[in-house]
Amino acid sequence: MTWRPAGVRTRTTIAVAVAAFVVSTLMALLTFQLTRAYLTAQRDRLATRQAYLNARLLQDVLPGGDAETAASTLGALSLERGSQALLYTDDRWLGSSVGLSEEAVPPEVLEWTTSGRFTRQRVEIAGTPQVVVGIPLLDGRAEYFEFFPLLELQRTLRTMSISLTASAIITTIAGAAFGASLSHRVLRPLAATSSVARRIAGGETELRLPRTADRQLAPLYESFNDMVDALAERVERERRFAADVSHELRTPLTALLSAASILERQHDSLPERAQLAAEIMSNQLEHFRGLVLDLLDMSRMESGADVAQLDWVDIRHMVERLLAARSGATALDVAGCDGPILTDGRRIERVLTNLLDNADRYAGGAVRVAIRRCAGLTVLTVDDAGPGVDPAERQAIFERLHRGDAARATGESGNGLGLALAAEHVRLLGGTIIVDGSPESGARFIVRLPDRVEEPPC
């Protein structure tokens, strides 16, 4: 499978989406880090302030009170929901809740607090993240520890991270949509230019790009129109030249053919060398006559003078008549072709004649002609007995004056216009013609013609 690079629109969409993703991700990470740092600092300050307030109450009670007074005061402290307090005094540990003991205090916090220094550290108790604050009391003769849960902070940070992630995803999708819309708007003039160019190539030579008020696009449109005008003028000039030359050649060609016919009638009375010269001249004049007539047909079709003359045509009868007029056995395969079709019989006959002549001249003759009617199409196929057409040459053989490998190998003196004329006739009928490989190992020419919707006369 051949890899094809992505188009401009796809690359633009991806580029804008990636840029939106990178920017939104960086902004989300920065916002999350700053918010987390701010909320954590706020939580630490609130925890420290609350712990100092409670420690001050205990500081006032402990000097003159006993352990029971300290315990009752500890129980009466204003603690946050989920917070717990622990007091060490008179070699006893007193807790604000059952089950809270000195084992909950991290060794580093206990060591720093007993040495007379304020301590704050994050710990995990029973799977719950908490911040513990240690404050020395009574000049180091007592220590107060308060535990503050961080679940609310974690929930807030988790919600914020989900929101920022969703925002980054939405921003990326919006960036992709914006990139697609932007590329569509930017490439719209190129699409219009491409469409006009394709229609001009299809025969609408009078078509031009409309004027635009966009100062950036105006030079492009004007240059395109100027180029098309120059090409159209050149093509028309060459067409008129070919038509004029072909027309002017008809008179001397007619005189030469008349002279050749006289020589043919006197053939037996001529010397042997003169007979050979007369034969060569007659053959070349006939070839020249065919070339001139083909050039005139081509110029008429290109000028639009040769319009289609539609009529009801029995394709099967036409093919049978063409095959009967030729020597050699050519099979006819017909399927779903009952009744006439509305088309230009003269053009169809010319196409089939050229294809059969091409097979006779370069491929040992046609071995099979098939007619199919299906899916609104009439499909004609001509199989020959030749070596086939190289895939690299299957487009070029329909060009004017092209002589393929088969022509060079056989040495036949065709003028190189037969297949070009056939393709032009098919194009004017709205159909297509291609060449492919044949099951008989030769070439298969396939002509597809659209059916008309009108009904044939009763």
Secondary structure, 3 states (H helix, E strand, C coil): CCCCCCCHHHHHHHHHHHHHHHHHHHHHHHHHHHHHHHHHHHHHHHHHHHHHHHHHHHHHHHHHCCHHHHHHHHHCCCCCCCCEEEEEECCEEEECCCCCCHHHCCHHHHHHHHCCCCEEEEEEECCEEEEEEEEEEHHHCEEEEEEEECHHHHHHHHHHHHHHHHHHHHHHHHHHHHHHHHHHHHHHHHHHHHHHHHHHHCCCCCCCCCCCCCCCCHHHHHHHHHHHHHHHHHHHHHHHHHHHHHHHHHHHHHHHHHHHHHHHHCHHHCCHHHHHHHHHHHHHHHHHHHHHHHHHHHHHHHHCCCCCCCEEECHHHHHHHHHHCCCCCCEEEEECCCCCEEECHHHHHHHHHHHHHHHHHHCCCEEEEEEEEECCEEEEEEEECCCCCCHHHCCHHHCCCCCCHHHHHHCCCCCCCHHHHHHHHHHHCCCEEEEEECCCCCEEEEEEEECCCCCCCC
